[in-house]
Amino acid sequence: MCHFDWSEMKWSEVEKSSFNGNKMKEYYIYIVTNFDRTVLYIGVTNDLIRRVYEHKHHLFDNSFTDKYNCGICIYYEKYNDINQAIERETQLKKWSRKKKENLIISKNPGWVGLVNDNEIINIDETIPNVIVD
């Protein structure tokens, strides 16, 4: 179990190891957008399917993604270290819209939804250049 300390901008691990059994922990930075692809939201999570589900189904009333109807994950990166993920999230949030769009297009030219309620499409595989919701 992890606890995020906002004042330190670090995760304090309750477990002594970065491993859960034999499996290494995974963290994701992700970009979600709305149906019209006019809004981008960047976040970090340890469970990408759950987090996108929360955005898509508006589980956090009055949040940015609720207000702007962002529930389509169009980009993500996977990390084994939460601090690296947070650093990358912070970096991307400072980028211009154009630079973010170029990053998305480099891996997902059609801005296809990459996460549904059950699975994550491997962003390193060929993704069609067609928008599918």
Phi and psi in radians as a Rosetta constraint file:
Dihedral C 1 N 2 CA 2 C 2 CIRCULARHARMONIC -2.044 0.35
Dihedral N 2 CA 2 C 2 N 3 CIRCULARHARMONIC 2.699 0.35
Dihedral C 2 N 3 CA 3 C 3 CIRCULARHARMONIC -2.313 0.35
Dihedral N 3 CA 3 C 3 N 4 CIRCULARHARMONIC 2.283 0.35
Dihedral C 3 N 4 CA 4 C 4 CIRCULARHARMONIC -1.635 0.35
Dihedral N 4 CA 4 C 4 N 5 CIRCULARHARMONIC 2.218 0.35
Dihedral C 4 N 5 CA 5 C 5 CIRCULARHARMONIC -1.827 0.35
Dihedral N 5 CA 5 C 5 N 6 CIRCULARHARMONIC 1.771 0.35
Dihedral C 5 N 6 CA 6 C 6 CIRCULARHARMONIC -1.046 0.35
Dihedral N 6 CA 6 C 6 N 7 CIRCULARHARMONIC -0.601 0.35
Dihedral C 6 N 7 CA 7 C 7 CIRCULARHARMONIC -1.185 0.35
Dihedral N 7 CA 7 C 7 N 8 CIRCULARHARMONIC -0.549 0.35
Dihedral C 7 N 8 CA 8 C 8 CIRCULARHARMONIC -1.658 0.35
Dihedral N 8 CA 8 C 8 N 9 CIRCULARHARMONIC -0.300 0.35
Dihedral C 8 N 9 CA 9 C 9 CIRCULARHARMONIC 0.950 0.35
Dihedral N 9 CA 9 C 9 N 10 CIRCULARHARMONIC 0.678 0.35
Dihedral C 9 N 10 CA 10 C 10 CIRCULARHARMONIC -2.371 0.35
Dihedral N 10 CA 10 C 10 N 11 CIRCULARHARMONIC 2.725 0.35
Dihedral C 10 N 11 CA 11 C 11 CIRCULARHARMONIC -1.650 0.35
Dihedral N 11 CA 11 C 11 N 12 CIRCULARHARMONIC 2.270 0.35
Dihedral C 11 N 12 CA 12 C 12 CIRCULARHARMONIC -1.698 0.35
Dihedral N 12 CA 12 C 12 N 13 CIRCULARHARMONIC 2.098 0.35
Dihedral C 12 N 13 CA 13 C 13 CIRCULARHARMONIC -1.413 0.35
Dihedral N 13 CA 13 C 13 N 14 CIRCULARHARMONIC 2.259 0.35
Dihedral C 13 N 14 CA 14 C 14 CIRCULARHARMONIC -1.379 0.35
Dihedral N 14 CA 14 C 14 N 15 CIRCULARHARMONIC -0.651 0.35
Dihedral C 14 N 15 CA 15 C 15 CIRCULARHARMONIC -1.368 0.35
Dihedral N 15 CA 15 C 15 N 16 CIRCULARHARMONIC 2.654 0.35
Dihedral C 15 N 16 CA 16 C 16 CIRCULARHARMONIC -1.421 0.35
Dihedral N 16 CA 16 C 16 N 17 CIRCULARHARMONIC -0.202 0.35
Dihedral C 16 N 17 CA 17 C 17 CIRCULARHARMONIC -2.199 0.35
Dihedral N 17 CA 17 C 17 N 18 CIRCULARHARMONIC 2.785 0.35
Dihedral C 17 N 18 CA 18 C 18 CIRCULARHARMONIC -1.452 0.35
Dihedral N 18 CA 18 C 18 N 19 CIRCULARHARMONIC 0.054 0.35
Dihedral C 18 N 19 CA 19 C 19 CIRCULARHARMONIC -1.907 0.35
Dihedral N 19 CA 19 C 19 N 20 CIRCULARHARMONIC 2.526 0.35
Dihedral C 19 N 20 CA 20 C 20 CIRCULARHARMONIC -2.018 0.35
Dihedral N 20 CA 20 C 20 N 21 CIRCULARHARMONIC 1.710 0.35
Dihedral C 20 N 21 CA 21 C 21 CIRCULARHARMONIC 1.209 0.35
Dihedral N 21 CA 21 C 21 N 22 CIRCULARHARMONIC -2.200 0.35
Dihedral C 21 N 22 CA 22 C 22 CIRCULARHARMONIC -1.711 0.35
Dihedral N 22 CA 22 C 22 N 23 CIRCULARHARMONIC -0.069 0.35
Dihedral C 22 N 23 CA 23 C 23 CIRCULARHARMONIC -1.716 0.35
Dihedral N 23 CA 23 C 23 N 24 CIRCULARHARMONIC 2.282 0.35
Dihedral C 23 N 24 CA 24 C 24 CIRCULARHARMONIC -1.309 0.35
Dihedral N 24 CA 24 C 24 N 25 CIRCULARHARMONIC 2.529 0.35
Dihedral C 24 N 25 CA 25 C 25 CIRCULARHARMONIC -1.169 0.35
Dihedral N 25 CA 25 C 25 N 26 CIRCULARHARMONIC 2.580 0.35
Dihedral C 25 N 26 CA 26 C 26 CIRCULARHARMONIC -2.152 0.35
Dihedral N 26 CA 26 C 26 N 27 CIRCULARHARMONIC 2.450 0.35
Dihedral C 26 N 27 CA 27 C 27 CIRCULARHARMONIC -2.274 0.35
Dihedral N 27 CA 27 C 27 N 28 CIRCULARHARMONIC 2.622 0.35
Dihedral C 27 N 28 CA 28 C 28 CIRCULARHARMONIC -2.271 0.35
Dihedral N 28 CA 28 C 28 N 29 CIRCULARHARMONIC 2.454 0.35
Dihedral C 28 N 29 CA 29 C 29 CIRCULARHARMONIC -1.771 0.35
Dihedral N 29 CA 29 C 29 N 30 CIRCULARHARMONIC 2.540 0.35
Dihedral C 29 N 30 CA 30 C 30 CIRCULARHARMONIC -2.561 0.35
Dihedral N 30 CA 30 C 30 N 31 CIRCULARHARMONIC 2.765 0.35
Dihedral C 30 N 31 CA 31 C 31 CIRCULARHARMONIC -2.155 0.35
Dihedral N 31 CA 31 C 31 N 32 CIRCULARHARMONIC 2.186 0.35
Dihedral C 31 N 32 CA 32 C 32 CIRCULARHARMONIC -1.990 0.35
Dihedral N 32 CA 32 C 32 N 33 CIRCULARHARMONIC 2.697 0.35
Dihedral C 32 N 33 CA 33 C 33 CIRCULARHARMONIC -2.399 0.35
Dihedral N 33 CA 33 C 33 N 34 CIRCULARHARMONIC 3.088 0.35
Dihedral C 33 N 34 CA 34 C 34 CIRCULARHARMONIC -1.703 0.35
Dihedral N 34 CA 34 C 34 N 35 CIRCULARHARMONIC 3.111 0.35
Dihedral C 34 N 35 CA 35 C 35 CIRCULARHARMONIC -1.017 0.35
Dihedral N 35 CA 35 C 35 N 36 CIRCULARHARMONIC -0.680 0.35
Dihedral C 35 N 36 CA 36 C 36 CIRCULARHARMONIC -1.454 0.35
Dihedral N 36 CA 36 C 36 N 37 CIRCULARHARMONIC -0.055 0.35
Dihedral C 36 N 37 CA 37 C 37 CIRCULARHARMONIC 1.052 0.35
Dihedral N 37 CA 37 C 37 N 38 CIRCULARHARMONIC 0.602 0.35
Dihedral C 37 N 38 CA 38 C 38 CIRCULARHARMONIC -1.745 0.35
Dihedral N 38 CA 38 C 38 N 39 CIRCULARHARMONIC -0.260 0.35
Dihedral C 38 N 39 CA 39 C 39 CIRCULARHARMONIC -2.184 0.35
Dihedral N 39 CA 39 C 39 N 40 CIRCULARHARMONIC 2.427 0.35
Dihedral C 39 N 40 CA 40 C 40 CIRCULARHARMONIC -2.107 0.35
Dihedral N 40 CA 40 C 40 N 41 CIRCULARHARMONIC 2.384 0.35
Dihedral C 40 N 41 CA 41 C 41 CIRCULARHARMONIC -2.232 0.35
Dihedral N 41 CA 41 C 41 N 42 CIRCULARHARMONIC 2.328 0.35
Dihedral C 41 N 42 CA 42 C 42 CIRCULARHARMONIC -1.983 0.35
Dihedral N 42 CA 42 C 42 N 43 CIRCULARHARMONIC 2.315 0.35
Dihedral C 42 N 43 CA 43 C 43 CIRCULARHARMONIC -2.498 0.35
Dihedral N 43 CA 43 C 43 N 44 CIRCULARHARMONIC 3.105 0.35
Dihedral C 43 N 44 CA 44 C 44 CIRCULARHARMONIC -2.341 0.35
Dihedral N 44 CA 44 C 44 N 45 CIRCULARHARMONIC 2.505 0.35
Dihedral C 44 N 45 CA 45 C 45 CIRCULARHARMONIC -2.729 0.35
Dihedral N 45 CA 45 C 45 N 46 CIRCULARHARMONIC 2.871 0.35
Dihedral C 45 N 46 CA 46 C 46 CIRCULARHARMONIC -1.826 0.35
Dihedral N 46 CA 46 C 46 N 47 CIRCULARHARMONIC 0.005 0.35
Dihedral C 46 N 47 CA 47 C 47 CIRCULARHARMONIC -2.537 0.35
Dihedral N 47 CA 47 C 47 N 48 CIRCULARHARMONIC 1.619 0.35
Dihedral C 47 N 48 CA 48 C 48 CIRCULARHARMONIC -1.143 0.35
Dihedral N 48 CA 48 C 48 N 49 CIRCULARHARMONIC -0.729 0.35
Dihedral C 48 N 49 CA 49 C 49 CIRCULARHARMONIC -1.078 0.35
Dihedral N 49 CA 49 C 49 N 50 CIRCULARHARMONIC -0.828 0.35
Dihedral C 49 N 50 CA 50 C 50 CIRCULARHARMONIC -1.081 0.35
Dihedral N 50 CA 50 C 50 N 51 CIRCULARHARMONIC -0.771 0.35
Dihedral C 50 N 51 CA 51 C 51 CIRCULARHARMONIC -1.169 0.35
Dihedral N 51 CA 51 C 51 N 52 CIRCULARHARMONIC -0.738 0.35
Dihedral C 51 N 52 CA 52 C 52 CIRCULARHARMONIC -1.136 0.35
Dihedral N 52 CA 52 C 52 N 53 CIRCULARHARMONIC -0.669 0.35
Dihedral C 52 N 53 CA 53 C 53 CIRCULARHARMONIC -1.022 0.35
Dihedral N 53 CA 53 C 53 N 54 CIRCULARHARMONIC -0.765 0.35
Dihedral C 53 N 54 CA 54 C 54 CIRCULARHARMONIC -1.068 0.35
Dihedral N 54 CA 54 C 54 N 55 CIRCULARHARMONIC -0.740 0.35
Dihedral C 54 N 55 CA 55 C 55 CIRCULARHARMONIC -1.142 0.35
Dihedral N 55 CA 55 C 55 N 56 CIRCULARHARMONIC -0.866 0.35
Dihedral C 55 N 56 CA 56 C 56 CIRCULARHARMONIC -1.050 0.35
Dihedral N 56 CA 56 C 56 N 57 CIRCULARHARMONIC -0.634 0.35
Dihedral C 56 N 57 CA 57 C 57 CIRCULARHARMONIC -1.779 0.35
Dihedral N 57 CA 57 C 57 N 58 CIRCULARHARMONIC 0.255 0.35
Dihedral C 57 N 58 CA 58 C 58 CIRCULARHARMONIC 0.925 0.35
Dihedral N 58 CA 58 C 58 N 59 CIRCULARHARMONIC 0.861 0.35
Dihedral C 58 N 59 CA 59 C 59 CIRCULARHARMONIC -1.357 0.35
Dihedral N 59 CA 59 C 59 N 60 CIRCULARHARMONIC -0.176 0.35
Dihedral C 59 N 60 CA 60 C 60 CIRCULARHARMONIC -2.086 0.35
Dihedral N 60 CA 60 C 60 N 61 CIRCULARHARMONIC 1.626 0.35
Dihedral C 60 N 61 CA 61 C 61 CIRCULARHARMONIC -0.989 0.35
Dihedral N 61 CA 61 C 61 N 62 CIRCULARHARMONIC 2.438 0.35
Dihedral C 61 N 62 CA 62 C 62 CIRCULARHARMONIC 1.158 0.35
Dihedral N 62 CA 62 C 62 N 63 CIRCULARHARMONIC 0.228 0.35
Dihedral C 62 N 63 CA 63 C 63 CIRCULARHARMONIC -1.364 0.35
Dihedral N 63 CA 63 C 63 N 64 CIRCULARHARMONIC 2.936 0.35
Dihedral C 63 N 64 CA 64 C 64 CIRCULARHARMONIC -0.989 0.35
Dihedral N 64 CA 64 C 64 N 65 CIRCULARHARMONIC -0.830 0.35
Dihedral C 64 N 65 CA 65 C 65 CIRCULARHARMONIC -1.218 0.35
Dihedral N 65 CA 65 C 65 N 66 CIRCULARHARMONIC -0.490 0.35
Dihedral C 65 N 66 CA 66 C 66 CIRCULARHARMONIC -1.222 0.35
Dihedral N 66 CA 66 C 66 N 67 CIRCULARHARMONIC -0.840 0.35
Dihedral C 66 N 67 CA 67 C 67 CIRCULARHARMONIC -1.065 0.35
Dihedral N 67 CA 67 C 67 N 68 CIRCULARHARMONIC -0.722 0.35
Dihedral C 67 N 68 CA 68 C 68 CIRCULARHARMONIC -1.777 0.35
Dihedral N 68 CA 68 C 68 N 69 CIRCULARHARMONIC 0.159 0.35
Dihedral C 68 N 69 CA 69 C 69 CIRCULARHARMONIC 1.042 0.35
Dihedral N 69 CA 69 C 69 N 70 CIRCULARHARMONIC 0.761 0.35
Dihedral C 69 N 70 CA 70 C 70 CIRCULARHARMONIC -1.611 0.35
Dihedral N 70 CA 70 C 70 N 71 CIRCULARHARMONIC 2.013 0.35
Dihedral C 70 N 71 CA 71 C 71 CIRCULARHARMONIC -2.572 0.35
Dihedral N 71 CA 71 C 71 N 72 CIRCULARHARMONIC 0.187 0.35
Dihedral C 71 N 72 CA 72 C 72 CIRCULARHARMONIC -1.937 0.35
Dihedral N 72 CA 72 C 72 N 73 CIRCULARHARMONIC 1.973 0.35
Dihedral C 72 N 73 CA 73 C 73 CIRCULARHARMONIC -1.427 0.35
Dihedral N 73 CA 73 C 73 N 74 CIRCULARHARMONIC 2.046 0.35
Dihedral C 73 N 74 CA 74 C 74 CIRCULARHARMONIC -1.944 0.35
Dihedral N 74 CA 74 C 74 N 75 CIRCULARHARMONIC -0.098 0.35
Dihedral C 74 N 75 CA 75 C 75 CIRCULARHARMONIC -2.799 0.35
Dihedral N 75 CA 75 C 75 N 76 CIRCULARHARMONIC 2.527 0.35
Dihedral C 75 N 76 CA 76 C 76 CIRCULARHARMONIC -2.727 0.35
Dihedral N 76 CA 76 C 76 N 77 CIRCULARHARMONIC 2.777 0.35
Dihedral C 76 N 77 CA 77 C 77 CIRCULARHARMONIC -2.337 0.35
Dihedral N 77 CA 77 C 77 N 78 CIRCULARHARMONIC 2.512 0.35
Dihedral C 77 N 78 CA 78 C 78 CIRCULARHARMONIC -1.857 0.35
Dihedral N 78 CA 78 C 78 N 79 CIRCULARHARMONIC 2.443 0.35
Dihedral C 78 N 79 CA 79 C 79 CIRCULARHARMONIC -2.348 0.35
Dihedral N 79 CA 79 C 79 N 80 CIRCULARHARMONIC 2.685 0.35
Dihedral C 79 N 80 CA 80 C 80 CIRCULARHARMONIC -1.719 0.35
Dihedral N 80 CA 80 C 80 N 81 CIRCULARHARMONIC -0.179 0.35
Dihedral C 80 N 81 CA 81 C 81 CIRCULARHARMONIC -2.111 0.35
Dihedral N 81 CA 81 C 81 N 82 CIRCULARHARMONIC 2.107 0.35
Dihedral C 81 N 82 CA 82 C 82 CIRCULARHARMONIC -1.085 0.35
Dihedral N 82 CA 82 C 82 N 83 CIRCULARHARMONIC -0.616 0.35
Dihedral C 82 N 83 CA 83 C 83 CIRCULARHARMONIC -1.171 0.35
Dihedral N 83 CA 83 C 83 N 84 CIRCULARHARMONIC -0.642 0.35
Dihedral C 83 N 84 CA 84 C 84 CIRCULARHARMONIC -1.137 0.35
Dihedral N 84 CA 84 C 84 N 85 CIRCULARHARMONIC -0.703 0.35
Dihedral C 84 N 85 CA 85 C 85 CIRCULARHARMONIC -1.105 0.35
Dihedral N 85 CA 85 C 85 N 86 CIRCULARHARMONIC -0.762 0.35
Dihedral C 85 N 86 CA 86 C 86 CIRCULARHARMONIC -1.131 0.35
Dihedral N 86 CA 86 C 86 N 87 CIRCULARHARMONIC -0.714 0.35
Dihedral C 86 N 87 CA 87 C 87 CIRCULARHARMONIC -1.058 0.35
Dihedral N 87 CA 87 C 87 N 88 CIRCULARHARMONIC -0.754 0.35
Dihedral C 87 N 88 CA 88 C 88 CIRCULARHARMONIC -1.174 0.35
Dihedral N 88 CA 88 C 88 N 89 CIRCULARHARMONIC -0.730 0.35
Dihedral C 88 N 89 CA 89 C 89 CIRCULARHARMONIC -1.012 0.35
Dihedral N 89 CA 89 C 89 N 90 CIRCULARHARMONIC -0.812 0.35
Dihedral C 89 N 90 CA 90 C 90 CIRCULARHARMONIC -1.067 0.35
Dihedral N 90 CA 90 C 90 N 91 CIRCULARHARMONIC -0.737 0.35
Dihedral C 90 N 91 CA 91 C 91 CIRCULARHARMONIC -1.074 0.35
Dihedral N 91 CA 91 C 91 N 92 CIRCULARHARMONIC -0.861 0.35
Dihedral C 91 N 92 CA 92 C 92 CIRCULARHARMONIC -1.114 0.35
Dihedral N 92 CA 92 C 92 N 93 CIRCULARHARMONIC -0.637 0.35
Dihedral C 92 N 93 CA 93 C 93 CIRCULARHARMONIC -1.109 0.35
Dihedral N 93 CA 93 C 93 N 94 CIRCULARHARMONIC -0.404 0.35
Dihedral C 93 N 94 CA 94 C 94 CIRCULARHARMONIC -1.494 0.35
Dihedral N 94 CA 94 C 94 N 95 CIRCULARHARMONIC -0.223 0.35
Dihedral C 94 N 95 CA 95 C 95 CIRCULARHARMONIC -1.261 0.35
Dihedral N 95 CA 95 C 95 N 96 CIRCULARHARMONIC 2.731 0.35
Dihedral C 95 N 96 CA 96 C 96 CIRCULARHARMONIC -1.221 0.35
Dihedral N 96 CA 96 C 96 N 97 CIRCULARHARMONIC 2.807 0.35
Dihedral C 96 N 97 CA 97 C 97 CIRCULARHARMONIC -0.991 0.35
Dihedral N 97 CA 97 C 97 N 98 CIRCULARHARMONIC -0.770 0.35
Dihedral C 97 N 98 CA 98 C 98 CIRCULARHARMONIC -1.073 0.35
Dihedral N 98 CA 98 C 98 N 99 CIRCULARHARMONIC -0.739 0.35
Dihedral C 98 N 99 CA 99 C 99 CIRCULARHARMONIC -1.152 0.35
Dihedral N 99 CA 99 C 99 N 100 CIRCULARHARMONIC -0.683 0.35
Dihedral C 99 N 100 CA 100 C 100 CIRCULARHARMONIC -1.114 0.35
Dihedral N 100 CA 100 C 100 N 101 CIRCULARHARMONIC -0.751 0.35
Dihedral C 100 N 101 CA 101 C 101 CIRCULARHARMONIC -1.060 0.35
Dihedral N 101 CA 101 C 101 N 102 CIRCULARHARMONIC -0.747 0.35
Dihedral C 101 N 102 CA 102 C 102 CIRCULARHARMONIC -1.087 0.35
Dihedral N 102 CA 102 C 102 N 103 CIRCULARHARMONIC -0.679 0.35
Dihedral C 102 N 103 CA 103 C 103 CIRCULARHARMONIC -1.094 0.35
Dihedral N 103 CA 103 C 103 N 104 CIRCULARHARMONIC -0.834 0.35
Dihedral C 103 N 104 CA 104 C 104 CIRCULARHARMONIC -1.045 0.35
Dihedral N 104 CA 104 C 104 N 105 CIRCULARHARMONIC -0.851 0.35
Dihedral C 104 N 105 CA 105 C 105 CIRCULARHARMONIC -1.076 0.35
Dihedral N 105 CA 105 C 105 N 106 CIRCULARHARMONIC -0.561 0.35
Dihedral C 105 N 106 CA 106 C 106 CIRCULARHARMONIC -1.084 0.35
Dihedral N 106 CA 106 C 106 N 107 CIRCULARHARMONIC -0.498 0.35
Dihedral C 106 N 107 CA 107 C 107 CIRCULARHARMONIC -1.973 0.35
Dihedral N 107 CA 107 C 107 N 108 CIRCULARHARMONIC -0.420 0.35
Dihedral C 107 N 108 CA 108 C 108 CIRCULARHARMONIC -2.524 0.35
Dihedral N 108 CA 108 C 108 N 109 CIRCULARHARMONIC 1.289 0.35
Dihedral C 108 N 109 CA 109 C 109 CIRCULARHARMONIC -1.049 0.35
Dihedral N 109 CA 109 C 109 N 110 CIRCULARHARMONIC -0.467 0.35
Dihedral C 109 N 110 CA 110 C 110 CIRCULARHARMONIC -1.668 0.35
Dihedral N 110 CA 110 C 110 N 111 CIRCULARHARMONIC 0.078 0.35
Dihedral C 110 N 111 CA 111 C 111 CIRCULARHARMONIC 0.920 0.35
Dihedral N 111 CA 111 C 111 N 112 CIRCULARHARMONIC 0.766 0.35
Dihedral C 111 N 112 CA 112 C 112 CIRCULARHARMONIC -1.249 0.35
Dihedral N 112 CA 112 C 112 N 113 CIRCULARHARMONIC 2.494 0.35
Dihedral C 112 N 113 CA 113 C 113 CIRCULARHARMONIC -1.113 0.35
Dihedral N 113 CA 113 C 113 N 114 CIRCULARHARMONIC 2.178 0.35
Dihedral C 113 N 114 CA 114 C 114 CIRCULARHARMONIC -1.750 0.35
Dihedral N 114 CA 114 C 114 N 115 CIRCULARHARMONIC -0.177 0.35
Dihedral C 114 N 115 CA 115 C 115 CIRCULARHARMONIC -2.305 0.35
Dihedral N 115 CA 115 C 115 N 116 CIRCULARHARMONIC 2.269 0.35
Dihedral C 115 N 116 CA 116 C 116 CIRCULARHARMONIC -2.066 0.35
Dihedral N 116 CA 116 C 116 N 117 CIRCULARHARMONIC -2.940 0.35
Dihedral C 116 N 117 CA 117 C 117 CIRCULARHARMONIC -1.201 0.35
Dihedral N 117 CA 117 C 117 N 118 CIRCULARHARMONIC -0.207 0.35
Dihedral C 117 N 118 CA 118 C 118 CIRCULARHARMONIC -2.176 0.35
Dihedral N 118 CA 118 C 118 N 119 CIRCULARHARMONIC -0.338 0.35
Dihedral C 118 N 119 CA 119 C 119 CIRCULARHARMONIC -2.657 0.35
Dihedral N 119 CA 119 C 119 N 120 CIRCULARHARMONIC 2.864 0.35
Dihedral C 119 N 120 CA 120 C 120 CIRCULARHARMONIC -2.048 0.35
Dihedral N 120 CA 120 C 120 N 121 CIRCULARHARMONIC 2.227 0.35
Dihedral C 120 N 121 CA 121 C 121 CIRCULARHARMONIC -1.318 0.35
Dihedral N 121 CA 121 C 121 N 122 CIRCULARHARMONIC 2.307 0.35
Dihedral C 121 N 122 CA 122 C 122 CIRCULARHARMONIC -1.137 0.35
Dihedral N 122 CA 122 C 122 N 123 CIRCULARHARMONIC 1.996 0.35
Dihedral C 122 N 123 CA 123 C 123 CIRCULARHARMONIC -1.179 0.35
Dihedral N 123 CA 123 C 123 N 124 CIRCULARHARMONIC -0.286 0.35
Dihedral C 123 N 124 CA 124 C 124 CIRCULARHARMONIC -1.556 0.35
Dihedral N 124 CA 124 C 124 N 125 CIRCULARHARMONIC -0.069 0.35
Dihedral C 124 N 125 CA 125 C 125 CIRCULARHARMONIC -1.537 0.35
Dihedral N 125 CA 125 C 125 N 126 CIRCULARHARMONIC 2.938 0.35
Dihedral C 125 N 126 CA 126 C 126 CIRCULARHARMONIC -1.194 0.35
Dihedral N 126 CA 126 C 126 N 127 CIRCULARHARMONIC 2.175 0.35
Dihedral C 126 N 127 CA 127 C 127 CIRCULARHARMONIC -1.923 0.35
Dihedral N 127 CA 127 C 127 N 128 CIRCULARHARMONIC 2.291 0.35
Dihedral C 127 N 128 CA 128 C 128 CIRCULARHARMONIC -1.077 0.35
Dihedral N 128 CA 128 C 128 N 129 CIRCULARHARMONIC 2.643 0.35
Dihedral C 128 N 129 CA 129 C 129 CIRCULARHARMONIC -1.575 0.35
Dihedral N 129 CA 129 C 129 N 130 CIRCULARHARMONIC 0.863 0.35
Dihedral C 129 N 130 CA 130 C 130 CIRCULARHARMONIC -2.387 0.35
Dihedral N 130 CA 130 C 130 N 131 CIRCULARHARMONIC 2.368 0.35
Dihedral C 130 N 131 CA 131 C 131 CIRCULARHARMONIC -1.396 0.35
Dihedral N 131 CA 131 C 131 N 132 CIRCULARHARMONIC 2.097 0.35
Dihedral C 131 N 132 CA 132 C 132 CIRCULARHARMONIC -2.249 0.35
Dihedral N 132 CA 132 C 132 N 133 CIRCULARHARMONIC 2.285 0.35
